[in-house]
Amino acid sequence: MAELTYRDAVARGIAQEMNRDPDVIFFGEDVAKAGGVFKTTVGLYEQFGPKRVRDCPISEQAILGAAMGAAMTGLKPIAEIMFSDFFAVCFDYIANECAKSRYMSNGQLKCPLVVRTANGAGSRFGAQHSQSVENWAMMIPGLKVVAPSSPRDVIDGEIVDRLGSASIVRAGKDATILALALMVPRALEAAEKLAAEHGIDCEVVDVRSLVPLDTRTILGSVARTHRLFTVEENPRLCGWGAEIVSIVADEAFYDLDGPPVRITTPHIPLPAADILEDIALPTVDRIVDRVRRSMQG
């Protein structure tokens, strides 16, 4: 198994698709010679050249407009939006154009387009550059939404996986903890503490794909453990966990031995100060405390 950082895994995944298909091109801000602001595109410009790896102006609308036009004429662009917060700048393209062109043209137009972005907190960038906005994307018909949690999702050899596949990253019998992206390693650490300190054996499910959603794995886990917790970086109101709780209530209500519990970021703008950001996000200790109180209460 290769040892990769997350940023190297991103570059490797992009390079694989560009090697597999000459129609795959890459657009974004400082993604060419600079290797990306977060160094997630290092080596792509040197490997594929300026015709396939292109720097764009600081305009998310221009990036997605060019990418959509390229997709509609037969290319397969990957468009990088530096921060997911900037979806708000180009939301018309995301929600009304890219997502709906195939439907509205009755299949005459196709838009094979990937938007890659940095999503969530951890770098102290504040309320306009640290939001977790996966719920913005998952509500739009026509889009698929995925959020890998670690370089573990990039394996040796060819990287090809099926969208809509969750992963059980820790087996357990007492409770199911669903987590996404940055929250997955925190949920795993919390599960280990819960087992060692409180005798609570938690199954941890990395949701990975929000649209399509792997309800079979999620409902199967709840049927085995009879308790459900979600760990969400997104603000509490209308987060992805609320949708999953609704599905579980509809389809597995009688499997539950207690009410589902959502562990989330409060419904606030995310602070830039490190101590305040750390307090706002779900922490390992907060996960442990909430699960323990719910299970023993």
C-alpha positions as a Markdown table, in Angstrom:
| # | Residue | x | y | z |
|---|---|---|---|---|
| 1 | Met | 0.0 | 0.0 | 0.0 |
| 2 | Ala | 1.4 | 3.4 | -1.0 |
| 3 | Glu | 1.9 | 6.0 | 1.7 |
| 4 | Leu | 0.5 | 9.3 | 0.5 |
| 5 | Thr | -0.5 | 12.7 | 2.0 |
| 6 | Tyr | -4.0 | 13.8 | 1.2 |
| 7 | Arg | -2.7 | 16.5 | -1.2 |
| 8 | Asp | -0.5 | 13.9 | -3.0 |
| 9 | Ala | -3.5 | 11.6 | -3.3 |
| 10 | Val | -5.5 | 14.4 | -5.0 |
| 11 | Ala | -2.8 | 15.0 | -7.5 |
| 12 | Arg | -2.4 | 11.3 | -8.2 |
| 13 | Gly | -6.1 | 10.8 | -8.8 |
| 14 | Ile | -6.3 | 13.7 | -11.2 |
| 15 | Ala | -3.1 | 12.5 | -13.0 |
| 16 | Gln | -4.6 | 9.0 | -13.4 |
| 17 | Glu | -7.7 | 10.3 | -15.2 |
| 18 | Met | -5.7 | 12.6 | -17.4 |
| 19 | Asn | -3.5 | 9.6 | -18.4 |
| 20 | Arg | -6.5 | 7.4 | -19.0 |
| 21 | Asp | -8.3 | 9.9 | -21.2 |
| 22 | Pro | -6.8 | 12.7 | -23.3 |
| 23 | Asp | -10.1 | 14.6 | -23.2 |
| 24 | Val | -9.7 | 15.3 | -19.4 |
| 25 | Ile | -8.4 | 18.9 | -18.8 |
| 26 | Phe | -7.8 | 20.9 | -15.7 |
| 27 | Phe | -8.8 | 24.5 | -14.9 |
| 28 | Gly | -8.2 | 26.6 | -11.8 |
| 29 | Glu | -6.4 | 29.4 | -10.0 |
| 30 | Asp | -2.6 | 28.9 | -9.7 |
| 31 | Val | -3.0 | 25.2 | -10.6 |
| 32 | Ala | -0.3 | 25.1 | -13.3 |
| 33 | Lys | 3.3 | 26.0 | -12.6 |
| 34 | Ala | 2.6 | 26.9 | -9.0 |
| 35 | Gly | 1.1 | 23.5 | -8.3 |
| 36 | Gly | -2.0 | 24.8 | -6.6 |
| 37 | Val | -2.4 | 27.0 | -3.6 |
| 38 | Phe | -2.7 | 23.9 | -1.4 |
| 39 | Lys | -0.1 | 22.0 | -3.6 |
| 40 | Thr | -2.7 | 19.5 | -4.7 |
| 41 | Thr | -1.7 | 19.8 | -8.4 |
| 42 | Val | 2.1 | 19.6 | -8.1 |
| 43 | Gly | 3.6 | 18.0 | -11.3 |
| 44 | Leu | 0.4 | 18.1 | -13.4 |
| 45 | Tyr | 1.6 | 21.1 | -15.5 |
| 46 | Glu | 5.0 | 19.5 | -16.2 |
| 47 | Gln | 3.4 | 16.1 | -17.1 |
| 48 | Phe | 0.5 | 17.3 | -19.2 |
| 49 | Gly | 1.5 | 20.8 | -20.4 |
| 50 | Pro | -0.3 | 24.1 | -20.8 |
| 51 | Lys | -3.0 | 23.0 | -23.1 |
| 52 | Arg | -4.4 | 20.6 | -20.5 |
| 53 | Val | -3.6 | 22.3 | -17.2 |
| 54 | Arg | -4.6 | 25.9 | -17.4 |
| 55 | Asp | -4.4 | 28.8 | -14.9 |
| 56 | Cys | -7.6 | 30.9 | -14.8 |
| 57 | Pro | -8.3 | 34.5 | -13.6 |
| 58 | Ile | -9.6 | 35.0 | -10.1 |
| 59 | Ser | -13.2 | 34.5 | -11.2 |
| 60 | Glu | -15.1 | 31.4 | -10.2 |
| 61 | Gln | -17.7 | 32.2 | -12.8 |
| 62 | Ala | -15.1 | 32.3 | -15.5 |
| 63 | Ile | -13.6 | 29.0 | -14.3 |
| 64 | Leu | -17.0 | 27.2 | -14.3 |
| 65 | Gly | -18.2 | 28.9 | -17.5 |
| 66 | Ala | -15.2 | 27.8 | -19.4 |
| 67 | Ala | -15.4 | 24.3 | -17.9 |
| 68 | Met | -19.0 | 23.9 | -18.8 |
| 69 | Gly | -18.5 | 25.1 | -22.3 |
| 70 | Ala | -15.6 | 22.6 | -22.7 |
| 71 | Ala | -17.8 | 19.8 | -21.3 |
| 72 | Met | -20.7 | 20.6 | -23.6 |
| 73 | Thr | -18.3 | 20.3 | -26.7 |
| 74 | Gly | -16.9 | 17.0 | -25.8 |
| 75 | Leu | -14.1 | 17.5 | -23.3 |
| 76 | Lys | -14.1 | 16.3 | -19.7 |
| 77 | Pro | -12.9 | 19.2 | -17.5 |
| 78 | Ile | -12.0 | 19.2 | -13.8 |
| 79 | Ala | -12.5 | 22.7 | -12.4 |
| 80 | Glu | -10.9 | 23.6 | -9.1 |
| 81 | Ile | -12.7 | 26.2 | -6.9 |
| 82 | Met | -10.1 | 27.2 | -4.4 |
| 83 | Phe | -12.5 | 27.2 | -1.4 |
| 84 | Ser | -16.0 | 25.7 | -1.3 |
| 85 | Asp | -17.2 | 28.9 | 0.2 |
| 86 | Phe | -16.8 | 30.4 | -3.3 |
| 87 | Phe | -19.6 | 28.2 | -4.6 |
| 88 | Ala | -21.7 | 31.1 | -3.6 |
| 89 | Val | -20.0 | 33.2 | -6.3 |
| 90 | Cys | -20.7 | 30.8 | -9.1 |
| 91 | Phe | -23.8 | 29.1 | -7.7 |
| 92 | Asp | -25.9 | 29.8 | -10.8 |
| 93 | Tyr | -23.5 | 27.7 | -12.9 |
| 94 | Ile | -23.5 | 24.9 | -10.3 |
| 95 | Ala | -27.2 | 24.9 | -9.5 |
| 96 | Asn | -28.9 | 26.0 | -12.7 |
| 97 | Glu | -26.5 | 25.4 | -15.6 |
| 98 | Cys | -24.1 | 22.4 | -15.1 |
| 99 | Ala | -26.6 | 20.4 | -13.0 |
| 100 | Lys | -29.6 | 20.9 | -15.4 |
| 101 | Ser | -28.2 | 21.2 | -19.0 |
| 102 | Arg | -28.6 | 17.5 | -19.8 |
| 103 | Tyr | -32.2 | 17.4 | -18.4 |
| 104 | Met | -33.3 | 20.6 | -20.1 |
| 105 | Ser | -31.9 | 19.5 | -23.5 |
| 106 | Asn | -33.5 | 16.1 | -23.2 |
| 107 | Gly | -30.1 | 14.4 | -23.4 |
| 108 | Gln | -28.9 | 16.3 | -26.4 |
| 109 | Leu | -26.2 | 18.0 | -24.3 |
| 110 | Lys | -23.9 | 16.3 | -21.8 |
| 111 | Cys | -21.9 | 18.0 | -19.1 |
| 112 | Pro | -19.2 | 15.6 | -17.9 |
| 113 | Leu | -17.7 | 18.0 | -15.4 |
| 114 | Val | -16.0 | 17.6 | -12.0 |
| 115 | Val | -15.7 | 20.5 | -9.5 |
| 116 | Arg | -13.0 | 19.9 | -7.0 |
| 117 | Thr | -12.7 | 22.1 | -3.9 |
| 118 | Ala | -11.3 | 22.5 | -0.4 |
| 119 | Asn | -14.2 | 22.2 | 2.0 |
| 120 | Gly | -14.3 | 22.8 | 5.7 |
| 121 | Ala | -12.2 | 24.1 | 8.6 |
| 122 | Gly | -8.9 | 23.4 | 10.2 |
| 123 | Ser | -6.7 | 26.2 | 8.7 |
| 124 | Arg | -8.0 | 29.1 | 10.7 |
| 125 | Phe | -9.3 | 30.9 | 7.5 |
| 126 | Gly | -12.4 | 32.3 | 9.1 |
| 127 | Ala | -16.1 | 32.6 | 8.3 |
| 128 | Gln | -15.7 | 33.1 | 4.5 |
| 129 | His | -13.0 | 30.5 | 3.8 |
| 130 | Ser | -13.7 | 27.6 | 6.2 |
| 131 | Gln | -17.3 | 26.7 | 5.8 |
| 132 | Ser | -18.4 | 23.1 | 5.3 |
| 133 | Val | -21.0 | 23.4 | 2.5 |
| 134 | Glu | -21.6 | 19.9 | 1.3 |
| 135 | Asn | -25.3 | 20.4 | 2.1 |
| 136 | Trp | -25.4 | 23.3 | -0.4 |
| 137 | Ala | -24.4 | 20.8 | -3.1 |
| 138 | Met | -26.3 | 17.8 | -2.1 |
| 139 | Met | -29.7 | 19.6 | -2.3 |
| 140 | Ile | -29.3 | 20.2 | -6.1 |
| 141 | Pro | -30.8 | 17.6 | -8.5 |
| 142 | Gly | -28.4 | 16.5 | -11.1 |
| 143 | Leu | -25.2 | 16.7 | -9.0 |
| 144 | Lys | -23.2 | 13.9 | -7.4 |
| 145 | Val | -21.4 | 14.8 | -4.2 |
| 146 | Val | -18.5 | 12.9 | -2.6 |
| 147 | Ala | -16.1 | 13.8 | 0.2 |
| 148 | Pro | -13.2 | 11.3 | 0.8 |
| 149 | Ser | -11.9 | 11.3 | 4.3 |
| 150 | Ser | -8.3 | 10.3 | 3.8 |
| 151 | Pro | -5.7 | 9.1 | 1.3 |
| 152 | Arg | -6.8 | 5.6 | 2.2 |
| 153 | Asp | -9.4 | 6.1 | -0.5 |
| 154 | Val | -6.5 | 6.2 | -3.1 |
| 155 | Ile | -5.1 | 2.7 | -3.4 |
| 156 | Asp | -2.1 | 1.1 | -5.2 |
| 157 | Gly | -2.7 | 0.6 | -8.9 |
| 158 | Glu | -5.6 | 2.0 | -10.8 |
| 159 | Ile | -8.0 | 4.1 | -8.7 |
| 160 | Val | -11.6 | 3.3 | -9.8 |
| 161 | Asp | -14.4 | 3.1 | -7.2 |
| 162 | Arg | -18.1 | 3.2 | -7.4 |
| 163 | Leu | -20.0 | 6.3 | -6.4 |
| 164 | Gly | -22.5 | 5.8 | -3.7 |
| 165 | Ser | -20.4 | 3.5 | -1.5 |
| 166 | Ala | -20.0 | 4.0 | 2.2 |
| 167 | Ser | -17.3 | 2.2 | 4.1 |
| 168 | Ile | -17.4 | 0.6 | 7.5 |
| 169 | Val | -14.0 | 1.7 | 8.9 |
| 170 | Arg | -14.5 | 0.2 | 12.4 |
| 171 | Ala | -16.9 | -2.7 | 13.2 |
| 172 | Gly | -18.9 | -2.4 | 16.4 |
| 173 | Lys | -22.1 | -3.7 | 18.1 |
| 174 | Asp | -23.4 | -1.0 | 20.4 |
| 175 | Ala | -23.9 | 2.1 | 18.3 |
| 176 | Thr | -23.4 | 3.4 | 14.8 |
| 177 | Ile | -21.4 | 6.6 | 14.3 |
| 178 | Leu | -21.7 | 8.1 | 10.8 |
| 179 | Ala | -19.0 | 10.6 | 9.8 |
| 180 | Leu | -17.7 | 12.4 | 6.7 |
| 181 | Ala | -14.3 | 13.8 | 5.6 |
| 182 | Leu | -12.4 | 15.4 | 8.6 |
| 183 | Met | -14.9 | 14.0 | 11.1 |
| 184 | Val | -14.0 | 10.4 | 10.2 |
| 185 | Pro | -10.6 | 10.2 | 12.0 |
| 186 | Arg | -12.2 | 12.0 | 14.9 |
| 187 | Ala | -15.0 | 9.5 | 15.1 |
| 188 | Leu | -12.6 | 6.7 | 14.9 |
| 189 | Glu | -10.5 | 8.1 | 17.8 |
| 190 | Ala | -13.6 | 8.7 | 19.8 |
| 191 | Ala | -14.8 | 5.1 | 19.2 |
| 192 | Glu | -11.5 | 3.8 | 20.5 |
| 193 | Lys | -11.8 | 5.9 | 23.7 |
| 194 | Leu | -15.4 | 4.9 | 24.2 |
| 195 | Ala | -14.4 | 1.2 | 24.0 |
| 196 | Ala | -11.4 | 1.5 | 26.2 |
| 197 | Glu | -12.9 | 3.8 | 28.9 |
| 198 | His | -16.6 | 3.1 | 28.9 |
| 199 | Gly | -17.1 | -0.3 | 27.3 |
| 200 | Ile | -19.1 | 1.1 | 24.4 |
| 201 | Asp | -18.3 | -0.7 | 21.1 |
| 202 | Cys | -19.1 | 1.7 | 18.2 |
| 203 | Glu | -19.3 | 0.9 | 14.6 |
| 204 | Val | -17.9 | 3.9 | 12.5 |
| 205 | Val | -19.2 | 4.4 | 9.0 |
| 206 | Asp | -17.4 | 6.7 | 6.6 |
| 207 | Val | -20.3 | 8.0 | 4.5 |
| 208 | Arg | -17.9 | 9.1 | 1.7 |
| 209 | Ser | -20.7 | 9.7 | -0.9 |
| 210 | Leu | -23.7 | 12.0 | -0.1 |
| 211 | Val | -25.3 | 11.7 | -3.6 |
| 212 | Pro | -25.8 | 8.9 | -4.3 |
| 213 | Leu | -26.1 | 7.8 | -0.7 |
| 214 | Asp | -25.3 | 4.3 | 0.4 |
| 215 | Thr | -28.5 | 3.7 | 2.4 |
| 216 | Arg | -28.0 | -0.1 | 2.4 |
| 217 | Thr | -24.8 | 0.2 | 4.4 |
| 218 | Ile | -26.2 | 2.8 | 6.7 |
| 219 | Leu | -29.4 | 1.0 | 7.4 |
| 220 | Gly | -27.6 | -2.3 | 7.8 |
| 221 | Ser | -25.4 | -0.9 | 10.4 |
| 222 | Val | -28.3 | 0.7 | 12.4 |
| 223 | Ala | -30.1 | -2.7 | 12.2 |
| 224 | Arg | -27.1 | -4.3 | 13.9 |
| 225 | Thr | -26.3 | -1.7 | 16.6 |
| 226 | His | -29.8 | -0.2 | 17.2 |
| 227 | Arg | -28.4 | 3.3 | 17.9 |
| 228 | Leu | -27.4 | 6.1 | 15.5 |
| 229 | Phe | -25.1 | 9.1 | 15.9 |
| 230 | Thr | -23.9 | 11.5 | 13.1 |
| 231 | Val | -20.8 | 13.6 | 13.4 |
| 232 | Glu | -21.1 | 16.6 | 11.1 |
| 233 | Glu | -18.7 | 19.5 | 10.4 |
| 234 | Asn | -21.5 | 21.4 | 8.7 |
| 235 | Pro | -23.7 | 23.8 | 10.7 |
| 236 | Arg | -26.6 | 22.0 | 12.4 |
| 237 | Leu | -29.5 | 23.5 | 10.5 |
| 238 | Cys | -30.2 | 21.4 | 7.4 |
| 239 | Gly | -27.0 | 19.4 | 7.6 |
| 240 | Trp | -26.5 | 16.1 | 5.8 |
| 241 | Gly | -27.1 | 14.2 | 9.0 |
| 242 | Ala | -30.7 | 15.5 | 9.2 |
| 243 | Glu | -31.5 | 13.9 | 5.9 |
| 244 | Ile | -30.0 | 10.6 | 7.0 |
| 245 | Val | -31.9 | 10.7 | 10.3 |
| 246 | Ser | -35.1 | 11.3 | 8.3 |
| 247 | Ile | -34.3 | 8.2 | 6.1 |
| 248 | Val | -33.6 | 6.1 | 9.2 |
| 249 | Ala | -36.8 | 7.2 | 10.9 |
| 250 | Asp | -38.8 | 6.3 | 7.8 |
| 251 | Glu | -37.1 | 3.0 | 7.0 |
| 252 | Ala | -35.6 | 1.6 | 10.3 |
| 253 | Phe | -37.6 | 3.2 | 13.1 |
| 254 | Tyr | -38.3 | -0.1 | 14.8 |
| 255 | Asp | -34.6 | -1.0 | 14.7 |
| 256 | Leu | -33.7 | 1.9 | 17.0 |
| 257 | Asp | -33.4 | 1.6 | 20.7 |
| 258 | Gly | -33.1 | 5.3 | 21.2 |
| 259 | Pro | -33.5 | 8.6 | 19.3 |
| 260 | Pro | -30.8 | 9.4 | 16.7 |
| 261 | Val | -28.3 | 12.0 | 17.9 |
| 262 | Arg | -26.6 | 14.6 | 15.7 |
| 263 | Ile | -23.2 | 16.0 | 16.8 |
| 264 | Thr | -22.6 | 19.1 | 14.7 |
| 265 | Thr | -21.1 | 22.5 | 14.5 |
| 266 | Pro | -23.4 | 25.2 | 15.9 |
| 267 | His | -25.4 | 27.3 | 13.5 |
| 268 | Ile | -22.9 | 30.1 | 13.6 |
| 269 | Pro | -20.3 | 31.7 | 11.3 |
| 270 | Leu | -17.1 | 29.8 | 11.9 |
| 271 | Pro | -14.6 | 31.8 | 13.9 |
| 272 | Ala | -11.0 | 32.5 | 12.7 |
| 273 | Ala | -9.4 | 32.4 | 16.2 |
| 274 | Asp | -7.9 | 28.9 | 16.7 |
| 275 | Ile | -9.4 | 28.3 | 20.2 |
| 276 | Leu | -12.9 | 29.4 | 19.0 |
| 277 | Glu | -12.7 | 27.3 | 15.8 |
| 278 | Asp | -11.7 | 24.3 | 17.9 |
| 279 | Ile | -14.6 | 24.8 | 20.3 |
| 280 | Ala | -17.1 | 25.1 | 17.4 |
| 281 | Leu | -16.2 | 21.9 | 15.6 |
| 282 | Pro | -17.1 | 18.5 | 16.9 |
| 283 | Thr | -14.1 | 17.2 | 18.9 |
| 284 | Val | -13.1 | 13.8 | 20.0 |
| 285 | Asp | -14.0 | 14.6 | 23.5 |
| 286 | Arg | -17.4 | 16.0 | 22.6 |
| 287 | Ile | -18.2 | 12.9 | 20.5 |
| 288 | Val | -17.2 | 10.7 | 23.4 |
| 289 | Asp | -19.2 | 12.7 | 25.9 |
| 290 | Arg | -22.4 | 12.8 | 23.8 |
| 291 | Val | -22.3 | 9.1 | 22.9 |
| 292 | Arg | -21.6 | 8.1 | 26.5 |
| 293 | Arg | -24.4 | 10.2 | 27.9 |
| 294 | Ser | -26.9 | 9.0 | 25.4 |
| 295 | Met | -26.0 | 5.3 | 25.8 |
| 296 | Gln | -25.8 | 5.4 | 29.6 |
| 297 | Gly | -28.6 | 7.9 | 30.2 |
